[in-house]
Amino acid sequence: MAELAAAASFLTRLPIPRSATDLDRTGAAAFALVGAAIGLAGGVPMLLLGPRLPLPAAVMSLAVLVIASGALHLDGLSDTADALAAPTPDAAERARTDPRVGAAGATAIGLDLLLGASLLATIAAVDTRVAVAALVVGAAASRAAAPVAAWFVASRGLRPRGGLGGWFGALVTISDVVGAVGSSIAVLALAALLAGTAVAIGALTGAVVAAIAGGAVVARRGQLDGDGYGAIVEITFLAILAGVAIQLSIG
């Protein structure tokens, strides 16, 4: 329960009280479970409106996810895009820490939301049940990608950056990774049972693509900071939606 509370406090804007003894608990092992809960909340508009209005339902579903997380991951994606667009490492760090959103960051947010809504609407136009399942699996697996990325970077001997990202990366353990990945697999298995194998195949394909893309971002930046975690979460979420949409189209 303490791990779930820590994960919910970290990943959502819910006012969850934390005891003084748990302030160094990241909740990483429960990231996928909290992500699945956020995805379920986002699935409500899809269930209500998806059969008749797939695109508005998709937009509303994504809005629920953004509001629940306080746009935490979109902010990370924006700052990372600004850093990647900078010509030098020093300029990249200045762009990342600048509170103003640059052209690359604004473009990244716009494309992320447009692509996410269009992919989710495409899935919903075929089967609303699959769209909800993809939303839940995508939200769960994308949150689980954060501790996996932290462990991978640490295993390569890279020192974590300062700030919130450095704090998180320094505390994530292999048991957190096992808990997050195991929870993601359980969510995926349940979604596949309820909505069909297209969800499982598409999600696994998307997760592989996201791992490659996330690795490329880390390699290009030469580090993994707090904003990088947000970018990895968004990349993973979109890749899973894309994988499910493509699987439905060829299935």
N, C-alpha and C positions, 0 to 999 in steps of 0.2 A: 504493500500500500504506500509506503514511503517512496518507493521508486516511481510508482504511478503519479503520486502527487508532485514529485520533482519534475517529471517529464511534462506533466500538464502545466506546471508553473513556467517551465522553460519554453514550451512550444506554443502556448496560448496566452491570451490576455485575461484569463480567468483569475480572479483574486483568491488564489489558493494559499492558505497560511502554511508557512514552513517553520519547523522547529529549529532552534539554534544548532542542534546536533546534526541536522541534515543540510546545512548550507553548502557543504562541499559535495553533495550528491548531485550528479548531473541528471539522473533519470534516464540515461541513454539506453539501458536495457529495455525500457518500456516505451521508447520512442515510436515503435511501429503500432503499439496498441493505442496510444494517444492519437497517432496519425489516422488510424482506422476510425476512431470515434469522430474526428474532425471530418473525415470523408463521409461517414454516415449522416452527419448533420448537413453536409453539403448535398447529400442525395435526396433530401426532403423536397426541395423545389423540382428536382428532376422527376421524382415519383408523381408529384402533383401536376406538373405542366408538360413533362417530357413527351407523352404520347401525342399531344396536339401542337405544342409550341417548343420544339426541341432546342432552337437557338436561344430564345429568352430563358428557357429553363437552364441551359448550360451557363449562360452569363450569371444568372442568379446563384447557381451552385458554386461557381468560382468565387462570387462575391462573398458567400458564406465562409469559404476557406480563407479568403484574404482577411475578412473581419475577425475571424476566430484567432488567426495567428498574428494579428496586428500588422500585416504586410511585412513581417520580419524577413521572410525569404526573398520577397521582391526587392526589398531594400538592399540585401546582399547581392542579388543578381545585378541591380543597377550599378552599385559601386564597383563590382568586379568588371562589368562591361566598360565602365569609364577607365579603369586601370588597364585593361587589355588594349584599349584604344590609344593609350599614351605612348609617346615615342621612346621614352627612356625609363629605366627602373625608378629613378627619383621622381619623375613626373607621374608615373603610375601610382606611387604611394601618395603623392599629393592629391591626385584625382580621387583615389579611393577614400581618403579621409576628409575630403571636401564635403561639407553638408549640403552643398548645392548639387542638383542632378545635372550631369552633363548630357550632351547630345546622344552619346552612345548609351548611357544609362536609360534615358527616356525612351530611346528606340527599343532597347532590350525589354523594358517593361511592357511597352505597347505590343510588340511582337509576341511576347510570352502570353499575354492575356488573350490576344486575338487568336493565336494558334491553339491555345488551350480550349477556348470556347468553341472554335470551329471543329476541333477534333471530337470534343465531347458531344456536340450537336450531331456530328456525323454518325457517331456510335448510337446515340439516342434515336436517330431516324430509323435505324435498323431494329434496335431492341432496347427499350428503356431499362430493362432489367440488367442488361450487360453494361449499359452506361453507368448505372449506380455501382455495379460491381467494380468496374474500371476505376471509378472515382475513389472507392474505398481502398482498393489495392494500390492505386497510385499514391494516395495520401500516406498509406502505411509504409510502403517500400521507400518512398522518397525521404521520409523522416529517418528511416533506418539507415539510409545511405550516409548520413552524417557521421555516426560512430564508426561505420566501416571505413570511411575516408580517413578519419582521425587515426584509427589503428594502423591503416596501411601506411600513412605518412610517417607515423612514429616507428614502424617496423623498418623503415628505410633510413633511420637514424637522423631524421630531420627534426630540429628543435621547433617546438610550437611557437607561434607568434604570441605577442602580448595581447592584452585585452580579453574580451569574453571568449574569443576563439581560442586563444592560448590556454586560458583556464580550462575550457572544455577538452581540448586536445590532450592536455597533461593528465587529466583524470580518467579518460576513457580506458577501459581494460578489455582484455579478450573476452571476459565473461559478459561485459556489456554488449559486445559485438554478437556473441552467441545468442544472447537474449533477444536482441533486436532482429537479427536475421531469422532466428527460429520463430519469432512472433509473426514476421512477414510471411514466412512459408505457411504458417497455420492460417493466416488471413487469406492468402492466395488459394490454398486448398479448399477452404470453405466457399470462397467466391466461385471457384471453378465448379464445385459441386452444385451450387445454386444457380449459376448463370451459364455454365458450359465451358468447354475446354478452350474456346477462343480467348477467354480472359487470361488463362494460365499461359498459353503459348505466346500471346501478344505481350503480356507483362514480362515474361522471361526474356523475350527478344529485346524489348525496350530497356530492360535493366542492363543487358550486355552493352547496348549502344551507349547508355548513360554512363556506364563505367569507363568506357573509352573516352567519351567526351569530357567527363569530369577529370580523368587523368590528364588529358590534354590541357585543360584549364590550369591545373596545378603545375604542370610542367612549364607552361608558358609564363606563369606568375613566379615560379620558383619557390613557392611557399603555399601554405594553406592557412588563411586567416578566417576570422568570423564571417566576413562577407563571402569568402569562398565557399563556406558551408552552405550559405543561403543559395548561392548559384548552383551548387550541386543538387540541392533539394529540388529546385525548380527544373533543372535539366532532367533529372530522373523522373519527375512527375510528368513532364511533357513527353518524354521518350516512351513511357509506359502507355499513355493515352494513344500515342501514335502507333505503337506496336499492336494494341488491341484494334484500333481502327483499320489498320492494314490487314490484320488477320481476318477481320470480318469481311473485308472487301474481296479477299481471295478465297475465303471459305465458302 
